[in-house]
Amino acid sequence: MPTLNVVNIKCGGCEANIISSLEKVGLTNIIVDVAKQAVSFTGDEEIAKKKLADMGYPEASSPEAKKFSKKAKSFLSCLIGKIKK
């Protein structure tokens, strides 16, 4: 089971939206660890990386991790997750 270390996961709203969004692209067994900023799953790692980055949760080691635009996207994703809860 791959695990990606990402940035910008803030709360249960982020977690809920990440799980929902990754399920929609065919990933399963998704586990989000908010404290460790980690997402584990079963499925295609490249699809997960792209989807998470598009949502504002890029890999911690990527150049995108420092971009303000990704932080802003993650706040929107967080809000959506809280609404869906």
PDB file with one MODEL, atoms N, CA, C and O in Angstrom:
MODEL        1
ATOM      1  N   MET A   1       0.851  -1.182   0.000  1.00  0.00           N
ATOM      2  CA  MET A   1       0.000   0.000   0.000  1.00  0.00           C
ATOM      3  C   MET A   1       0.892   1.240   0.000  1.00  0.00           C
ATOM      4  O   MET A   1       1.615   1.476   0.968  1.00  0.00           O
ATOM      5  N   PRO A   2       0.852   2.038  -1.075  1.00  0.00           N
ATOM      6  CA  PRO A   2       1.663   3.258  -1.119  1.00  0.00           C
ATOM      7  C   PRO A   2       1.206   4.293  -0.087  1.00  0.00           C
ATOM      8  O   PRO A   2       0.024   4.377   0.249  1.00  0.00           O
ATOM      9  N   THR A   3       2.155   5.066   0.399  1.00  0.00           N
ATOM     10  CA  THR A   3       1.859   6.184   1.289  1.00  0.00           C
ATOM     11  C   THR A   3       2.552   7.418   0.739  1.00  0.00           C
ATOM     12  O   THR A   3       3.748   7.396   0.448  1.00  0.00           O
ATOM     13  N   LEU A   4       1.790   8.494   0.600  1.00  0.00           N
ATOM     14  CA  LEU A   4       2.343   9.762   0.131  1.00  0.00           C
ATOM     15  C   LEU A   4       2.374  10.749   1.288  1.00  0.00           C
ATOM     16  O   LEU A   4       1.384  10.911   2.001  1.00  0.00           O
ATOM     17  N   ASN A   5       3.508  11.403   1.470  1.00  0.00           N
ATOM     18  CA  ASN A   5       3.624  12.472   2.458  1.00  0.00           C
ATOM     19  C   ASN A   5       3.319  13.771   1.731  1.00  0.00           C
ATOM     20  O   ASN A   5       4.023  14.161   0.800  1.00  0.00           O
ATOM     21  N   VAL A   6       2.253  14.434   2.172  1.00  0.00           N
ATOM     22  CA  VAL A   6       1.763  15.633   1.501  1.00  0.00           C
ATOM     23  C   VAL A   6       1.783  16.824   2.454  1.00  0.00           C
ATOM     24  O   VAL A   6       2.197  16.697   3.607  1.00  0.00           O
ATOM     25  N   VAL A   7       1.338  17.969   1.974  1.00  0.00           N
ATOM     26  CA  VAL A   7       1.237  19.167   2.812  1.00  0.00           C
ATOM     27  C   VAL A   7      -0.203  19.695   2.784  1.00  0.00           C
ATOM     28  O   VAL A   7      -0.992  19.340   1.908  1.00  0.00           O
ATOM     29  N   ASN A   8      -0.518  20.533   3.742  1.00  0.00           N
ATOM     30  CA  ASN A   8      -1.773  21.298   3.810  1.00  0.00           C
ATOM     31  C   ASN A   8      -2.983  20.543   4.362  1.00  0.00           C
ATOM     32  O   ASN A   8      -4.082  21.098   4.341  1.00  0.00           O
ATOM     33  N   ILE A   9      -2.844  19.318   4.853  1.00  0.00           N
ATOM     34  CA  ILE A   9      -3.990  18.642   5.473  1.00  0.00           C
ATOM     35  C   ILE A   9      -4.180  19.265   6.849  1.00  0.00           C
ATOM     36  O   ILE A   9      -3.274  19.240   7.683  1.00  0.00           O
ATOM     37  N   LYS A  10      -5.368  19.825   7.079  1.00  0.00           N
ATOM     38  CA  LYS A  10      -5.594  20.570   8.313  1.00  0.00           C
ATOM     39  C   LYS A  10      -6.586  19.924   9.274  1.00  0.00           C
ATOM     40  O   LYS A  10      -6.479  20.112  10.486  1.00  0.00           O
ATOM     41  N   CYS A  11      -7.549  19.166   8.754  1.00  0.00           N
ATOM     42  CA  CYS A  11      -8.625  18.730   9.640  1.00  0.00           C
ATOM     43  C   CYS A  11      -9.404  17.555   9.051  1.00  0.00           C
ATOM     44  O   CYS A  11      -9.046  16.999   8.013  1.00  0.00           O
ATOM     45  N   GLY A  12     -10.467  17.203   9.740  1.00  0.00           N
ATOM     46  CA  GLY A  12     -11.337  16.133   9.276  1.00  0.00           C
ATOM     47  C   GLY A  12     -12.061  16.474   7.986  1.00  0.00           C
ATOM     48  O   GLY A  12     -12.430  15.576   7.229  1.00  0.00           O
ATOM     49  N   GLY A  13     -12.270  17.757   7.721  1.00  0.00           N
ATOM     50  CA  GLY A  13     -12.892  18.166   6.459  1.00  0.00           C
ATOM     51  C   GLY A  13     -11.975  17.858   5.289  1.00  0.00           C
ATOM     52  O   GLY A  13     -12.421  17.383   4.244  1.00  0.00           O
ATOM     53  N   CYS A  14     -10.696  18.132   5.471  1.00  0.00           N
ATOM     54  CA  CYS A  14      -9.705  17.792   4.439  1.00  0.00           C
ATOM     55  C   CYS A  14      -9.709  16.282   4.226  1.00  0.00           C
ATOM     56  O   CYS A  14      -9.736  15.801   3.093  1.00  0.00           O
ATOM     57  N   GLU A  15      -9.683  15.553   5.321  1.00  0.00           N
ATOM     58  CA  GLU A  15      -9.663  14.091   5.263  1.00  0.00           C
ATOM     59  C   GLU A  15     -10.864  13.550   4.494  1.00  0.00           C
ATOM     60  O   GLU A  15     -10.712  12.692   3.625  1.00  0.00           O
ATOM     61  N   ALA A  16     -12.049  14.047   4.811  1.00  0.00           N
ATOM     62  CA  ALA A  16     -13.272  13.573   4.152  1.00  0.00           C
ATOM     63  C   ALA A  16     -13.250  13.845   2.654  1.00  0.00           C
ATOM     64  O   ALA A  16     -13.638  12.991   1.858  1.00  0.00           O
ATOM     65  N   ASN A  17     -12.798  15.030   2.273  1.00  0.00           N
ATOM     66  CA  ASN A  17     -12.765  15.368   0.857  1.00  0.00           C
ATOM     67  C   ASN A  17     -11.687  14.586   0.108  1.00  0.00           C
ATOM     68  O   ASN A  17     -11.894  14.201  -1.043  1.00  0.00           O
ATOM     69  N   ILE A  18     -10.556  14.350   0.736  1.00  0.00           N
ATOM     70  CA  ILE A  18      -9.500  13.542   0.116  1.00  0.00           C
ATOM     71  C   ILE A  18     -10.005  12.130  -0.140  1.00  0.00           C
ATOM     72  O   ILE A  18      -9.832  11.597  -1.236  1.00  0.00           O
ATOM     73  N   ILE A  19     -10.624  11.523   0.859  1.00  0.00           N
ATOM     74  CA  ILE A  19     -11.133  10.156   0.702  1.00  0.00           C
ATOM     75  C   ILE A  19     -12.159  10.102  -0.420  1.00  0.00           C
ATOM     76  O   ILE A  19     -12.079   9.241  -1.296  1.00  0.00           O
ATOM     77  N   SER A  20     -13.114  11.011  -0.398  1.00  0.00           N
ATOM     78  CA  SER A  20     -14.167  11.035  -1.413  1.00  0.00           C
ATOM     79  C   SER A  20     -13.586  11.220  -2.820  1.00  0.00           C
ATOM     80  O   SER A  20     -13.980  10.523  -3.756  1.00  0.00           O
ATOM     81  N   SER A  21     -12.666  12.145  -2.958  1.00  0.00           N
ATOM     82  CA  SER A  21     -12.092  12.445  -4.269  1.00  0.00           C
ATOM     83  C   SER A  21     -11.226  11.301  -4.797  1.00  0.00           C
ATOM     84  O   SER A  21     -11.258  10.999  -5.990  1.00  0.00           O
ATOM     85  N   LEU A  22     -10.457  10.667  -3.921  1.00  0.00           N
ATOM     86  CA  LEU A  22      -9.621   9.556  -4.369  1.00  0.00           C
ATOM     87  C   LEU A  22     -10.460   8.324  -4.723  1.00  0.00           C
ATOM     88  O   LEU A  22     -10.107   7.569  -5.628  1.00  0.00           O
ATOM     89  N   GLU A  23     -11.556   8.128  -4.014  1.00  0.00           N
ATOM     90  CA  GLU A  23     -12.458   7.028  -4.365  1.00  0.00           C
ATOM     91  C   GLU A  23     -13.043   7.231  -5.763  1.00  0.00           C
ATOM     92  O   GLU A  23     -13.209   6.273  -6.517  1.00  0.00           O
ATOM     93  N   LYS A  24     -13.350   8.473  -6.102  1.00  0.00           N
ATOM     94  CA  LYS A  24     -13.932   8.778  -7.412  1.00  0.00           C
ATOM     95  C   LYS A  24     -12.980   8.466  -8.568  1.00  0.00           C
ATOM     96  O   LYS A  24     -13.429   8.225  -9.689  1.00  0.00           O
ATOM     97  N   VAL A  25     -11.671   8.468  -8.307  1.00  0.00           N
ATOM     98  CA  VAL A  25     -10.717   8.140  -9.370  1.00  0.00           C
ATOM     99  C   VAL A  25     -10.242   6.691  -9.282  1.00  0.00           C
ATOM    100  O   VAL A  25      -9.260   6.314  -9.922  1.00  0.00           O
ATOM    101  N   GLY A  26     -10.941   5.882  -8.488  1.00  0.00           N
ATOM    102  CA  GLY A  26     -10.703   4.444  -8.474  1.00  0.00           C
ATOM    103  C   GLY A  26      -9.770   3.901  -7.411  1.00  0.00           C
ATOM    104  O   GLY A  26      -9.433   2.718  -7.445  1.00  0.00           O
ATOM    105  N   LEU A  27      -9.343   4.728  -6.467  1.00  0.00           N
ATOM    106  CA  LEU A  27      -8.478   4.236  -5.398  1.00  0.00           C
ATOM    107  C   LEU A  27      -9.338   3.661  -4.270  1.00  0.00           C
ATOM    108  O   LEU A  27     -10.487   4.061  -4.086  1.00  0.00           O
ATOM    109  N   THR A  28      -8.771   2.725  -3.527  1.00  0.00           N
ATOM    110  CA  THR A  28      -9.503   2.074  -2.428  1.00  0.00           C
ATOM    111  C   THR A  28      -8.636   2.055  -1.169  1.00  0.00           C
ATOM    112  O   THR A  28      -7.466   2.439  -1.199  1.00  0.00           O
ATOM    113  N   ASN A  29      -9.224   1.607  -0.078  1.00  0.00           N
ATOM    114  CA  ASN A  29      -8.518   1.463   1.212  1.00  0.00           C
ATOM    115  C   ASN A  29      -7.753   2.735   1.586  1.00  0.00           C
ATOM    116  O   ASN A  29      -6.592   2.673   1.989  1.00  0.00           O
ATOM    117  N   ILE A  30      -8.405   3.868   1.451  1.00  0.00           N
ATOM    118  CA  ILE A  30      -7.753   5.163   1.670  1.00  0.00           C
ATOM    119  C   ILE A  30      -7.714   5.491   3.158  1.00  0.00           C
ATOM    120  O   ILE A  30      -8.732   5.455   3.850  1.00  0.00           O
ATOM    121  N   ILE A  31      -6.523   5.811   3.626  1.00  0.00           N
ATOM    122  CA  ILE A  31      -6.328   6.205   5.023  1.00  0.00           C
ATOM    123  C   ILE A  31      -5.607   7.547   5.019  1.00  0.00           C
ATOM    124  O   ILE A  31      -4.536   7.682   4.427  1.00  0.00           O
ATOM    125  N   VAL A  32      -6.198   8.534   5.677  1.00  0.00           N
ATOM    126  CA  VAL A  32      -5.585   9.858   5.781  1.00  0.00           C
ATOM    127  C   VAL A  32      -5.168  10.079   7.225  1.00  0.00           C
ATOM    128  O   VAL A  32      -5.997  10.013   8.132  1.00  0.00           O
ATOM    129  N   ASP A  33      -3.902  10.337   7.438  1.00  0.00           N
ATOM    130  CA  ASP A  33      -3.374  10.639   8.769  1.00  0.00           C
ATOM    131  C   ASP A  33      -3.088  12.133   8.819  1.00  0.00           C
ATOM    132  O   ASP A  33      -2.068  12.602   8.315  1.00  0.00           O
ATOM    133  N   VAL A  34      -4.007  12.871   9.433  1.00  0.00           N
ATOM    134  CA  VAL A  34      -3.900  14.329   9.482  1.00  0.00           C
ATOM    135  C   VAL A  34      -2.620  14.756  10.207  1.00  0.00           C
ATOM    136  O   VAL A  34      -1.910  15.645   9.737  1.00  0.00           O
ATOM    137  N   ALA A  35      -2.326  14.132  11.335  1.00  0.00           N
ATOM    138  CA  ALA A  35      -1.159  14.519  12.135  1.00  0.00           C
ATOM    139  C   ALA A  35       0.152  14.297  11.395  1.00  0.00           C
ATOM    140  O   ALA A  35       1.076  15.101  11.513  1.00  0.00           O
ATOM    141  N   LYS A  36       0.238  13.216  10.637  1.00  0.00           N
ATOM    142  CA  LYS A  36       1.480  12.904   9.911  1.00  0.00           C
ATOM    143  C   LYS A  36       1.493  13.452   8.490  1.00  0.00           C
ATOM    144  O   LYS A  36       2.490  13.321   7.780  1.00  0.00           O
ATOM    145  N   GLN A  37       0.370  14.076   8.069  1.00  0.00           N
ATOM    146  CA  GLN A  37       0.270  14.610   6.706  1.00  0.00           C
ATOM    147  C   GLN A  37       0.549  13.507   5.679  1.00  0.00           C
ATOM    148  O   GLN A  37       1.322  13.692   4.739  1.00  0.00           O
ATOM    149  N   ALA A  38      -0.101  12.357   5.882  1.00  0.00           N
ATOM    150  CA  ALA A  38       0.146  11.204   5.023  1.00  0.00           C
ATOM    151  C   ALA A  38      -1.168  10.623   4.504  1.00  0.00           C
ATOM    152  O   ALA A  38      -2.185  10.622   5.197  1.00  0.00           O
ATOM    153  N   VAL A  39      -1.118  10.128   3.265  1.00  0.00           N
ATOM    154  CA  VAL A  39      -2.274   9.482   2.646  1.00  0.00           C
ATOM    155  C   VAL A  39      -1.823   8.125   2.119  1.00  0.00           C
ATOM    156  O   VAL A  39      -0.923   8.037   1.283  1.00  0.00           O
ATOM    157  N   SER A  40      -2.463   7.064   2.622  1.00  0.00           N
ATOM    158  CA  SER A  40      -2.183   5.702   2.165  1.00  0.00           C
ATOM    159  C   SER A  40      -3.389   5.201   1.389  1.00  0.00           C
ATOM    160  O   SER A  40      -4.515   5.624   1.648  1.00  0.00           O
ATOM    161  N   PHE A  41      -3.160   4.308   0.443  1.00  0.00           N
ATOM    162  CA  PHE A  41      -4.243   3.845  -0.421  1.00  0.00           C
ATOM    163  C   PHE A  41      -3.801   2.620  -1.202  1.00  0.00           C
ATOM    164  O   PHE A  41      -2.623   2.263  -1.220  1.00  0.00           O
ATOM    165  N   THR A  42      -4.762   1.993  -1.841  1.00  0.00           N
ATOM    166  CA  THR A  42      -4.494   0.931  -2.790  1.00  0.00           C
ATOM    167  C   THR A  42      -4.884   1.467  -4.155  1.00  0.00           C
ATOM    168  O   THR A  42      -6.000   1.952  -4.342  1.00  0.00           O
ATOM    169  N   GLY A  43      -3.957   1.379  -5.117  1.00  0.00           N
ATOM    170  CA  GLY A  43      -4.249   1.866  -6.456  1.00  0.00           C
ATOM    171  C   GLY A  43      -3.043   2.529  -7.088  1.00  0.00           C
ATOM    172  O   GLY A  43      -1.917   2.394  -6.609  1.00  0.00           O
ATOM    173  N   ASP A  44      -3.293   3.243  -8.164  1.00  0.00           N
ATOM    174  CA  ASP A  44      -2.243   3.869  -8.967  1.00  0.00           C
ATOM    175  C   ASP A  44      -1.674   5.099  -8.261  1.00  0.00           C
ATOM    176  O   ASP A  44      -2.391   6.063  -7.993  1.00  0.00           O
ATOM    177  N   GLU A  45      -0.388   5.049  -7.969  1.00  0.00           N
ATOM    178  CA  GLU A  45       0.268   6.131  -7.231  1.00  0.00           C
ATOM    179  C   GLU A  45       0.305   7.433  -8.026  1.00  0.00           C
ATOM    180  O   GLU A  45       0.154   8.508  -7.446  1.00  0.00           O
ATOM    181  N   GLU A  46       0.501   7.358  -9.322  1.00  0.00           N
ATOM    182  CA  GLU A  46       0.564   8.572 -10.144  1.00  0.00           C
ATOM    183  C   GLU A  46      -0.790   9.280 -10.196  1.00  0.00           C
ATOM    184  O   GLU A  46      -0.853  10.509 -10.170  1.00  0.00           O
ATOM    185  N   ILE A  47      -1.863   8.509 -10.268  1.00  0.00           N
ATOM    186  CA  ILE A  47      -3.213   9.101 -10.241  1.00  0.00           C
ATOM    187  C   ILE A  47      -3.425   9.810  -8.906  1.00  0.00           C
ATOM    188  O   ILE A  47      -3.956  10.920  -8.866  1.00  0.00           O
ATOM    189  N   ALA A  48      -3.012   9.170  -7.820  1.00  0.00           N
ATOM    190  CA  ALA A  48      -3.170   9.768  -6.492  1.00  0.00           C
ATOM    191  C   ALA A  48      -2.370  11.063  -6.368  1.00  0.00           C
ATOM    192  O   ALA A  48      -2.879  12.063  -5.862  1.00  0.00           O
ATOM    193  N   LYS A  49      -1.123  11.046  -6.827  1.00  0.00           N
ATOM    194  CA  LYS A  49      -0.278  12.246  -6.755  1.00  0.00           C
ATOM    195  C   LYS A  49      -0.915  13.412  -7.508  1.00  0.00           C
ATOM    196  O   LYS A  49      -0.967  14.533  -7.002  1.00  0.00           O
ATOM    197  N   LYS A  50      -1.396  13.141  -8.710  1.00  0.00           N
ATOM    198  CA  LYS A  50      -2.002  14.198  -9.524  1.00  0.00           C
ATOM    199  C   LYS A  50      -3.269  14.737  -8.875  1.00  0.00           C
ATOM    200  O   LYS A  50      -3.456  15.950  -8.781  1.00  0.00           O
ATOM    201  N   LYS A  51      -4.138  13.835  -8.427  1.00  0.00           N
ATOM    202  CA  LYS A  51      -5.402  14.259  -7.821  1.00  0.00           C
ATOM    203  C   LYS A  51      -5.149  15.080  -6.555  1.00  0.00           C
ATOM    204  O   LYS A  51      -5.754  16.134  -6.361  1.00  0.00           O
ATOM    205  N   LEU A  52      -4.255  14.593  -5.700  1.00  0.00           N
ATOM    206  CA  LEU A  52      -3.957  15.321  -4.464  1.00  0.00           C
ATOM    207  C   LEU A  52      -3.364  16.698  -4.752  1.00  0.00           C
ATOM    208  O   LEU A  52      -3.739  17.680  -4.111  1.00  0.00           O
ATOM    209  N   ALA A  53      -2.447  16.776  -5.704  1.00  0.00           N
ATOM    210  CA  ALA A  53      -1.857  18.072  -6.061  1.00  0.00           C
ATOM    211  C   ALA A  53      -2.917  19.019  -6.615  1.00  0.00           C
ATOM    212  O   ALA A  53      -2.921  20.208  -6.296  1.00  0.00           O
ATOM    213  N   ASP A  54      -3.815  18.490  -7.444  1.00  0.00           N
ATOM    214  CA  ASP A  54      -4.897  19.315  -8.003  1.00  0.00           C
ATOM    215  C   ASP A  54      -5.809  19.861  -6.911  1.00  0.00           C
ATOM    216  O   ASP A  54      -6.378  20.944  -7.052  1.00  0.00           O
ATOM    217  N   MET A  55      -5.946  19.106  -5.818  1.00  0.00           N
ATOM    218  CA  MET A  55      -6.806  19.522  -4.706  1.00  0.00           C
ATOM    219  C   MET A  55      -6.102  20.480  -3.745  1.00  0.00           C
ATOM    220  O   MET A  55      -6.749  21.076  -2.884  1.00  0.00           O
ATOM    221  N   GLY A  56      -4.783  20.633  -3.885  1.00  0.00           N
ATOM    222  CA  GLY A  56      -4.035  21.511  -2.986  1.00  0.00           C
ATOM    223  C   GLY A  56      -3.225  20.765  -1.948  1.00  0.00           C
ATOM    224  O   GLY A  56      -2.762  21.364  -0.978  1.00  0.00           O
ATOM    225  N   TYR A  57      -3.044  19.449  -2.137  1.00  0.00           N
ATOM    226  CA  TYR A  57      -2.273  18.616  -1.213  1.00  0.00           C
ATOM    227  C   TYR A  57      -1.110  17.946  -1.942  1.00  0.00           C
ATOM    228  O   TYR A  57      -1.079  16.721  -2.054  1.00  0.00           O
ATOM    229  N   PRO A  58      -0.149  18.738  -2.443  1.00  0.00           N
ATOM    230  CA  PRO A  58       0.973  18.137  -3.177  1.00  0.00           C
ATOM    231  C   PRO A  58       1.924  17.393  -2.243  1.00  0.00           C
ATOM    232  O   PRO A  58       1.900  17.587  -1.028  1.00  0.00           O
ATOM    233  N   GLU A  59       2.750  16.550  -2.825  1.00  0.00           N
ATOM    234  CA  GLU A  59       3.761  15.845  -2.041  1.00  0.00           C
ATOM    235  C   GLU A  59       4.684  16.854  -1.373  1.00  0.00           C
ATOM    236  O   GLU A  59       5.032  17.878  -1.960  1.00  0.00           O
ATOM    237  N   ALA A  60       5.073  16.557  -0.151  1.00  0.00           N
ATOM    238  CA  ALA A  60       5.916  17.469   0.632  1.00  0.00           C
ATOM    239  C   ALA A  60       7.247  17.742  -0.047  1.00  0.00           C
ATOM    240  O   ALA A  60       7.817  18.820   0.122  1.00  0.00           O
ATOM    241  N   SER A  61       7.748  16.786  -0.807  1.00  0.00           N
ATOM    242  CA  SER A  61       9.051  16.939  -1.451  1.00  0.00           C
ATOM    243  C   SER A  61       8.985  17.638  -2.810  1.00  0.00           C
ATOM    244  O   SER A  61      10.019  17.867  -3.438  1.00  0.00           O
ATOM    245  N   SER A  62       7.791  17.974  -3.262  1.00  0.00           N
ATOM    246  CA  SER A  62       7.638  18.579  -4.592  1.00  0.00           C
ATOM    247  C   SER A  62       7.781  20.099  -4.536  1.00  0.00           C
ATOM    248  O   SER A  62       7.560  20.709  -3.490  1.00  0.00           O
ATOM    249  N   PRO A  63       8.152  20.710  -5.668  1.00  0.00           N
ATOM    250  CA  PRO A  63       8.226  22.180  -5.722  1.00  0.00           C
ATOM    251  C   PRO A  63       6.861  22.836  -5.463  1.00  0.00           C
ATOM    252  O   PRO A  63       6.792  23.963  -4.971  1.00  0.00           O
ATOM    253  N   GLU A  64       5.788  22.128  -5.794  1.00  0.00           N
ATOM    254  CA  GLU A  64       4.434  22.667  -5.596  1.00  0.00           C
ATOM    255  C   GLU A  64       4.097  22.863  -4.123  1.00  0.00           C
ATOM    256  O   GLU A  64       3.223  23.664  -3.793  1.00  0.00           O
ATOM    257  N   ALA A  65       4.769  22.151  -3.245  1.00  0.00           N
ATOM    258  CA  ALA A  65       4.459  22.194  -1.812  1.00  0.00           C
ATOM    259  C   ALA A  65       4.597  23.592  -1.220  1.00  0.00           C
ATOM    260  O   ALA A  65       3.962  23.905  -0.213  1.00  0.00           O
ATOM    261  N   LYS A  66       5.412  24.422  -1.830  1.00  0.00           N
ATOM    262  CA  LYS A  66       5.649  25.772  -1.301  1.00  0.00           C
ATOM    263  C   LYS A  66       4.795  26.847  -1.971  1.00  0.00           C
ATOM    264  O   LYS A  66       4.873  28.019  -1.603  1.00  0.00           O
ATOM    265  N   LYS A  67       3.991  26.459  -2.939  1.00  0.00           N
ATOM    266  CA  LYS A  67       3.201  27.443  -3.678  1.00  0.00           C
ATOM    267  C   LYS A  67       1.973  27.892  -2.890  1.00  0.00           C
ATOM    268  O   LYS A  67       1.242  27.075  -2.330  1.00  0.00           O
ATOM    269  N   PHE A  68       1.765  29.202  -2.859  1.00  0.00           N
ATOM    270  CA  PHE A  68       0.606  29.763  -2.172  1.00  0.00           C
ATOM    271  C   PHE A  68      -0.695  29.272  -2.795  1.00  0.00           C
ATOM    272  O   PHE A  68      -1.676  29.049  -2.087  1.00  0.00           O
ATOM    273  N   SER A  69      -0.709  29.104  -4.105  1.00  0.00           N
ATOM    274  CA  SER A  69      -1.941  28.667  -4.780  1.00  0.00           C
ATOM    275  C   SER A  69      -2.395  27.297  -4.288  1.00  0.00           C
ATOM    276  O   SER A  69      -3.596  27.034  -4.218  1.00  0.00           O
ATOM    277  N   LYS A  70      -1.454  26.424  -3.947  1.00  0.00           N
ATOM    278  CA  LYS A  70      -1.813  25.094  -3.435  1.00  0.00           C
ATOM    279  C   LYS A  70      -2.408  25.216  -2.035  1.00  0.00           C
ATOM    280  O   LYS A  70      -3.341  24.490  -1.692  1.00  0.00           O
ATOM    281  N   LYS A  71      -1.878  26.123  -1.232  1.00  0.00           N
ATOM    282  CA  LYS A  71      -2.448  26.336   0.101  1.00  0.00           C
ATOM    283  C   LYS A  71      -3.872  26.850  -0.012  1.00  0.00           C
ATOM    284  O   LYS A  71      -4.755  26.413   0.726  1.00  0.00           O
ATOM    285  N   ALA A  72      -4.099  27.775  -0.934  1.00  0.00           N
ATOM    286  CA  ALA A  72      -5.444  28.323  -1.125  1.00  0.00           C
ATOM    287  C   ALA A  72      -6.413  27.234  -1.580  1.00  0.00           C
ATOM    288  O   ALA A  72      -7.539  27.162  -1.089  1.00  0.00           O
ATOM    289  N   LYS A  73      -5.980  26.390  -2.512  1.00  0.00           N
ATOM    290  CA  LYS A  73      -6.833  25.300  -2.977  1.00  0.00           C
ATOM    291  C   LYS A  73      -7.164  24.344  -1.842  1.00  0.00           C
ATOM    292  O   LYS A  73      -8.280  23.831  -1.764  1.00  0.00           O
ATOM    293  N   SER A  74      -6.200  24.104  -0.963  1.00  0.00           N
ATOM    294  CA  SER A  74      -6.450  23.171   0.135  1.00  0.00           C
ATOM    295  C   SER A  74      -7.504  23.727   1.096  1.00  0.00           C
ATOM    296  O   SER A  74      -8.281  22.962   1.665  1.00  0.00           O
ATOM    297  N   PHE A  75      -7.538  25.049   1.282  1.00  0.00           N
ATOM    298  CA  PHE A  75      -8.576  25.640   2.138  1.00  0.00           C
ATOM    299  C   PHE A  75      -9.959  25.434   1.530  1.00  0.00           C
ATOM    300  O   PHE A  75     -10.920  25.155   2.246  1.00  0.00           O
ATOM    301  N   LEU A  76     -10.058  25.572   0.216  1.00  0.00           N
ATOM    302  CA  LEU A  76     -11.332  25.326  -0.465  1.00  0.00           C
ATOM    303  C   LEU A  76     -11.721  23.859  -0.336  1.00  0.00           C
ATOM    304  O   LEU A  76     -12.879  23.545  -0.061  1.00  0.00           O
ATOM    305  N   SER A  77     -10.775  22.971  -0.528  1.00  0.00           N
ATOM    306  CA  SER A  77     -11.029  21.537  -0.396  1.00  0.00           C
ATOM    307  C   SER A  77     -11.485  21.204   1.026  1.00  0.00           C
ATOM    308  O   SER A  77     -12.400  20.404   1.223  1.00  0.00           O
ATOM    309  N   CYS A  78     -10.847  21.816   1.997  1.00  0.00           N
ATOM    310  CA  CYS A  78     -11.200  21.623   3.403  1.00  0.00           C
ATOM    311  C   CYS A  78     -12.650  22.036   3.648  1.00  0.00           C
ATOM    312  O   CYS A  78     -13.407  21.312   4.296  1.00  0.00           O
ATOM    313  N   LEU A  79     -13.030  23.194   3.132  1.00  0.00           N
ATOM    314  CA  LEU A  79     -14.392  23.697   3.280  1.00  0.00           C
ATOM    315  C   LEU A  79     -15.411  22.734   2.662  1.00  0.00           C
ATOM    316  O   LEU A  79     -16.452  22.448   3.252  1.00  0.00           O
ATOM    317  N   ILE A  80     -15.094  22.247   1.481  1.00  0.00           N
ATOM    318  CA  ILE A  80     -15.997  21.292   0.797  1.00  0.00           C
ATOM    319  C   ILE A  80     -16.147  20.038   1.666  1.00  0.00           C
ATOM    320  O   ILE A  80     -17.253  19.528   1.843  1.00  0.00           O
ATOM    321  N   GLY A  81     -15.043  19.555   2.197  1.00  0.00           N
ATOM    322  CA  GLY A  81     -15.100  18.362   3.052  1.00  0.00           C
ATOM    323  C   GLY A  81     -15.937  18.579   4.287  1.00  0.00           C
ATOM    324  O   GLY A  81     -16.670  17.681   4.703  1.00  0.00           O
ATOM    325  N   LYS A  82     -15.845  19.763   4.889  1.00  0.00           N
ATOM    326  CA  LYS A  82     -16.653  20.056   6.079  1.00  0.00           C
ATOM    327  C   LYS A  82     -18.129  20.116   5.746  1.00  0.00           C
ATOM    328  O   LYS A  82     -18.963  19.693   6.546  1.00  0.00           O
ATOM    329  N   ILE A  83     -18.458  20.631   4.589  1.00  0.00           N
ATOM    330  CA  ILE A  83     -19.859  20.725   4.173  1.00  0.00           C
ATOM    331  C   ILE A  83     -20.432  19.338   3.925  1.00  0.00           C
ATOM    332  O   ILE A  83     -21.585  19.073   4.268  1.00  0.00           O
ATOM    333  N   LYS A  84     -19.644  18.456   3.336  1.00  0.00           N
ATOM    334  CA  LYS A  84     -20.082  17.092   3.013  1.00  0.00           C
ATOM    335  C   LYS A  84     -20.257  16.219   4.252  1.00  0.00           C
ATOM    336  O   LYS A  84     -21.028  15.259   4.228  1.00  0.00           O
ATOM    337  N   LYS A  85     -19.542  16.546   5.347  1.00  0.00           N
ATOM    338  CA  LYS A  85     -19.569  15.712   6.554  1.00  0.00           C
ATOM    339  C   LYS A  85     -20.939  15.546   7.125  1.00  0.00           C
ATOM    340  O   LYS A  85     -21.107  14.868   8.140  1.00  0.00           O
TER     341      LYS A  85
ENDMDL
END
